[in-house]
Amino acid sequence: MRILDRDTIKALDDRRITPVPVPAWGGVVHVRTLSVGEREEVEEPALNSGTGRATMRGYRARVVVAAAVNEDGTQMFQPDDVGWLQHKAAGAVEVIAEAAMGMNGMTDSAVPDAAGNSDGDPRVASFTGSPSPAGDPWPRSEQD
């Protein structure tokens, strides 16, 4: 595998669009990868709910608003669409949200297991599907 440098990474076109079938709605919705900044905008309200605890309220709808695009890559939804999306069929929204979360490393199985596979270097993490210890706040799926 080649060693990447700053200029190579900066020039990469690393964003992709994937069609996601949504049977409940009888069609396909295109979902795209998010930038780091976009992902943080989606996650921040869940983490900074003012209660000191994370909240999932509106999370899936925010993921769909951020990641769903028209076929030409333009945003399908606007931020103020979160409210009405929360009133749509949970299964349909979930299909889109799960696809977007999977594409963007926002699932439990995408969390690094730094303790188990770092060869002693805490800066190095690998992605594994190893079972998580009891009480681990970031459980991982055994499927991956």
Phi and psi restraints in degrees (value plus and minus 20) as a CYANA .aco file:
   2 ARG   PHI     -97.5   -57.5
   2 ARG   PSI     133.3   173.3
   3 ILE   PHI    -105.2   -65.2
   3 ILE   PSI     108.6   148.6
   4 LEU   PHI    -113.2   -73.2
   4 LEU   PSI     129.2   169.2
   5 ASP   PHI    -139.3   -99.3
   5 ASP   PSI     154.5   194.5
   6 ARG   PHI     -75.5   -35.5
   6 ARG   PSI     -69.2   -29.2
   7 ASP   PHI     -84.4   -44.4
   7 ASP   PSI     -57.7   -17.7
   8 THR   PHI     -84.5   -44.5
   8 THR   PSI     -65.9   -25.9
   9 ILE   PHI     -84.2   -44.2
   9 ILE   PSI     -63.2   -23.2
  10 LYS   PHI     -80.9   -40.9
  10 LYS   PSI     -56.1   -16.1
  11 ALA   PHI    -103.2   -63.2
  11 ALA   PSI     -32.9     7.1
  12 LEU   PHI     -83.8   -43.8
  12 LEU   PSI     120.2   160.2
  13 ASP   PHI    -116.9   -76.9
  13 ASP   PSI      68.7   108.7
  14 ASP   PHI    -123.9   -83.9
  14 ASP   PSI      -6.4    33.6
  15 ARG   PHI    -119.4   -79.4
  15 ARG   PSI     120.0   160.0
  16 ARG   PHI    -156.7  -116.7
  16 ARG   PSI     138.8   178.8
  17 ILE   PHI    -140.1  -100.1
  17 ILE   PSI     114.1   154.1
  18 THR   PHI    -148.1  -108.1
  18 THR   PSI     111.2   151.2
  19 PRO   PHI     -94.9   -54.9
  19 PRO   PSI     115.2   155.2
  20 VAL   PHI    -142.8  -102.8
  20 VAL   PSI      95.4   135.4
  21 PRO   PHI     -86.1   -46.1
  21 PRO   PSI     113.8   153.8
  22 VAL   PHI    -143.5  -103.5
  22 VAL   PSI      64.7   104.7
  23 PRO   PHI     -75.4   -35.4
  23 PRO   PSI     -57.0   -17.0
  24 ALA   PHI     -82.7   -42.7
  24 ALA   PSI     -45.9    -5.9
  25 TRP   PHI    -125.1   -85.1
  25 TRP   PSI     -19.6    20.4
  26 GLY   PHI      47.6    87.6
  26 GLY   PSI      14.6    54.6
  27 GLY   PHI    -187.2  -147.2
  27 GLY   PSI    -181.9  -141.9
  28 VAL   PHI    -143.8  -103.8
  28 VAL   PSI     120.1   160.1
  29 VAL   PHI    -138.5   -98.5
  29 VAL   PSI     114.0   154.0
  30 HIS   PHI    -106.7   -66.7
  30 HIS   PSI     114.8   154.8
  31 VAL   PHI    -143.2  -103.2
  31 VAL   PSI     120.8   160.8
  32 ARG   PHI    -141.3  -101.3
  32 ARG   PSI     140.8   180.8
  33 THR   PHI     -92.2   -52.2
  33 THR   PSI     127.7   167.7
  34 LEU   PHI    -118.0   -78.0
  34 LEU   PSI     135.5   175.5
  35 SER   PHI     -97.8   -57.8
  35 SER   PSI     147.4   187.4
  36 VAL   PHI     -78.5   -38.5
  36 VAL   PSI     -63.9   -23.9
  37 GLY   PHI     -82.5   -42.5
  37 GLY   PSI     -61.7   -21.7
  38 GLU   PHI     -84.5   -44.5
  38 GLU   PSI     -61.7   -21.7
  39 ARG   PHI     -82.3   -42.3
  39 ARG   PSI     -62.1   -22.1
  40 GLU   PHI     -83.7   -43.7
  40 GLU   PSI     -56.7   -16.7
  41 GLU   PHI     -83.9   -43.9
  41 GLU   PSI     -54.7   -14.7
  42 VAL   PHI     -91.6   -51.6
  42 VAL   PSI     -62.3   -22.3
  43 GLU   PHI    -100.9   -60.9
  43 GLU   PSI     -51.7   -11.7
  44 GLU   PHI     -75.5   -35.5
  44 GLU   PSI     -66.3   -26.3
  45 PRO   PHI     -79.6   -39.6
  45 PRO   PSI     -52.4   -12.4
  46 ALA   PHI     -89.8   -49.8
  46 ALA   PSI     -53.1   -13.1
  47 LEU   PHI    -107.6   -67.6
  47 LEU   PSI     -46.9    -6.9
  48 ASN   PHI    -133.4   -93.4
  48 ASN   PSI      36.0    76.0
  49 SER   PHI    -100.1   -60.1
  49 SER   PSI     -23.4    16.6
  50 GLY   PHI      66.4   106.4
  50 GLY   PSI     -27.4    12.6
  51 THR   PHI    -118.3   -78.3
  51 THR   PSI     -29.5    10.5
  52 GLY   PHI      64.3   104.3
  52 GLY   PSI     -22.3    17.7
  53 ARG   PHI    -146.8  -106.8
  53 ARG   PSI     133.0   173.0
  54 ALA   PHI     -90.2   -50.2
  54 ALA   PSI     128.1   168.1
  55 THR   PHI    -151.2  -111.2
  55 THR   PSI     122.1   162.1
  56 MET   PHI    -114.7   -74.7
  56 MET   PSI     -22.0    18.0
  57 ARG   PHI     -77.2   -37.2
  57 ARG   PSI      98.5   138.5
  58 GLY   PHI      59.1    99.1
  58 GLY   PSI     -20.5    19.5
  59 TYR   PHI     -81.2   -41.2
  59 TYR   PSI     -70.9   -30.9
  60 ARG   PHI     -82.6   -42.6
  60 ARG   PSI     -60.2   -20.2
  61 ALA   PHI     -84.5   -44.5
  61 ALA   PSI     -59.3   -19.3
  62 ARG   PHI     -84.6   -44.6
  62 ARG   PSI     -58.1   -18.1
  63 VAL   PHI     -82.3   -42.3
  63 VAL   PSI     -65.6   -25.6
  64 VAL   PHI     -83.7   -43.7
  64 VAL   PSI     -64.5   -24.5
  65 VAL   PHI     -79.7   -39.7
  65 VAL   PSI     -61.7   -21.7
  66 ALA   PHI     -92.0   -52.0
  66 ALA   PSI     -56.8   -16.8
  67 ALA   PHI    -121.4   -81.4
  67 ALA   PSI     -42.5    -2.5
  68 ALA   PHI     -95.9   -55.9
  68 ALA   PSI     111.5   151.5
  69 VAL   PHI    -152.6  -112.6
  69 VAL   PSI     139.1   179.1
  70 ASN   PHI     -92.7   -52.7
  70 ASN   PSI     149.0   189.0
  71 GLU   PHI     -77.1   -37.1
  71 GLU   PSI     -49.0    -9.0
  72 ASP   PHI    -105.9   -65.9
  72 ASP   PSI     -18.0    22.0
  73 GLY   PHI      74.1   114.1
  73 GLY   PSI     -23.7    16.3
  74 THR   PHI     -97.8   -57.8
  74 THR   PSI     131.4   171.4
  75 GLN   PHI     -76.9   -36.9
  75 GLN   PSI     112.2   152.2
  76 MET   PHI    -100.4   -60.4
  76 MET   PSI     -60.2   -20.2
  77 PHE   PHI    -137.0   -97.0
  77 PHE   PSI     142.3   182.3
  78 GLN   PHI    -131.5   -91.5
  78 GLN   PSI     138.0   178.0
  79 PRO   PHI     -73.2   -33.2
  79 PRO   PSI     -54.3   -14.3
  80 ASP   PHI     -95.8   -55.8
  80 ASP   PSI     -20.4    19.6
  81 ASP   PHI    -100.1   -60.1
  81 ASP   PSI     -32.2     7.8
  82 VAL   PHI     -74.2   -34.2
  82 VAL   PSI     -64.2   -24.2
  83 GLY   PHI     -76.7   -36.7
  83 GLY   PSI     -71.7   -31.7
  84 TRP   PHI     -95.3   -55.3
  84 TRP   PSI     -48.3    -8.3
  85 LEU   PHI     -82.7   -42.7
  85 LEU   PSI     -50.4   -10.4
  86 GLN   PHI     -85.9   -45.9
  86 GLN   PSI     -34.4     5.6
  87 HIS   PHI    -122.6   -82.6
  87 HIS   PSI     -15.9    24.1
  88 LYS   PHI    -106.0   -66.0
  88 LYS   PSI     149.8   189.8
  89 ALA   PHI     -76.2   -36.2
  89 ALA   PSI     105.1   145.1
  90 ALA   PHI     -77.6   -37.6
  90 ALA   PSI     -61.3   -21.3
  91 GLY   PHI     -82.5   -42.5
  91 GLY   PSI     -59.9   -19.9
  92 ALA   PHI     -89.0   -49.0
  92 ALA   PSI     -66.7   -26.7
  93 VAL   PHI     -83.7   -43.7
  93 VAL   PSI     -58.6   -18.6
  94 GLU   PHI     -82.4   -42.4
  94 GLU   PSI     -59.9   -19.9
  95 VAL   PHI     -78.6   -38.6
  95 VAL   PSI     -65.3   -25.3
  96 ILE   PHI     -89.7   -49.7
  96 ILE   PSI     -66.1   -26.1
  97 ALA   PHI     -81.2   -41.2
  97 ALA   PSI     -63.9   -23.9
  98 GLU   PHI     -83.4   -43.4
  98 GLU   PSI     -60.6   -20.6
  99 ALA   PHI     -82.7   -42.7
  99 ALA   PSI     -65.3   -25.3
 100 ALA   PHI     -85.2   -45.2
 100 ALA   PSI     -62.7   -22.7
 101 MET   PHI     -84.5   -44.5
 101 MET   PSI     -59.5   -19.5
 102 GLY   PHI     -84.3   -44.3
 102 GLY   PSI     -62.2   -22.2
 103 MET   PHI     -86.4   -46.4
 103 MET   PSI     -45.4    -5.4
 104 ASN   PHI    -130.9   -90.9
 104 ASN   PSI      -4.1    35.9
 105 GLY   PHI      45.0    85.0
 105 GLY   PSI      12.5    52.5
 106 MET   PHI    -126.5   -86.5
 106 MET   PSI      -0.2    39.8
 107 THR   PHI    -126.6   -86.6
 107 THR   PSI     142.0   182.0
 108 ASP   PHI     -76.4   -36.4
 108 ASP   PSI     -57.2   -17.2
 109 SER   PHI     -94.1   -54.1
 109 SER   PSI     -29.3    10.7
 110 ALA   PHI    -114.6   -74.6
 110 ALA   PSI     -18.3    21.7
 111 VAL   PHI     -99.5   -59.5
 111 VAL   PSI     110.8   150.8
 112 PRO   PHI     -83.9   -43.9
 112 PRO   PSI     121.8   161.8
 113 ASP   PHI    -123.0   -83.0
 113 ASP   PSI      50.9    90.9
 114 ALA   PHI     -82.8   -42.8
 114 ALA   PSI     -54.3   -14.3
 115 ALA   PHI     -89.4   -49.4
 115 ALA   PSI     -55.0   -15.0
 116 GLY   PHI    -106.8   -66.8
 116 GLY   PSI     -45.8    -5.8
 117 ASN   PHI    -157.4  -117.4
 117 ASN   PSI      26.3    66.3
 118 SER   PHI    -131.3   -91.3
 118 SER   PSI     -19.8    20.2
 119 ASP   PHI      32.7    72.7
 119 ASP   PSI      14.1    54.1
 120 GLY   PHI      65.2   105.2
 120 GLY   PSI     -30.2     9.8
 121 ASP   PHI    -117.9   -77.9
 121 ASP   PSI      91.7   131.7
 122 PRO   PHI     -86.8   -46.8
 122 PRO   PSI     -32.7     7.3
 123 ARG   PHI    -102.4   -62.4
 123 ARG   PSI     -31.8     8.2
 124 VAL   PHI    -128.9   -88.9
 124 VAL   PSI     105.8   145.8
 125 ALA   PHI    -151.1  -111.1
 125 ALA   PSI     129.2   169.2
 126 SER   PHI    -141.4  -101.4
 126 SER   PSI     137.4   177.4
 127 PHE   PHI    -115.3   -75.3
 127 PHE   PSI     103.1   143.1
 128 THR   PHI    -151.0  -111.0
 128 THR   PSI     148.1   188.1
 129 GLY   PHI    -129.4   -89.4
 129 GLY   PSI       1.4    41.4
 130 SER   PHI     -85.7   -45.7
 130 SER   PSI     126.4   166.4
 131 PRO   PHI     -83.8   -43.8
 131 PRO   PSI     125.2   165.2
 132 SER   PHI    -108.6   -68.6
 132 SER   PSI     130.0   170.0
 133 PRO   PHI     -86.4   -46.4
 133 PRO   PSI     136.8   176.8
 134 ALA   PHI     -78.0   -38.0
 134 ALA   PSI     116.0   156.0
 135 GLY   PHI      64.8   104.8
 135 GLY   PSI     -21.6    18.4
 136 ASP   PHI     -85.3   -45.3
 136 ASP   PSI     102.8   142.8
 137 PRO   PHI     -91.2   -51.2
 137 PRO   PSI     -29.9    10.1
 138 TRP   PHI    -143.6  -103.6
 138 TRP   PSI      47.1    87.1
 139 PRO   PHI     -84.3   -44.3
 139 PRO   PSI     129.1   169.1
 140 ARG   PHI    -136.7   -96.7
 140 ARG   PSI     130.6   170.6
 141 SER   PHI     -96.5   -56.5
 141 SER   PSI     121.3   161.3
 142 GLU   PHI     -96.8   -56.8
 142 GLU   PSI     -31.4     8.6
 143 GLN   PHI     -90.2   -50.2
 143 GLN   PSI     -52.0   -12.0
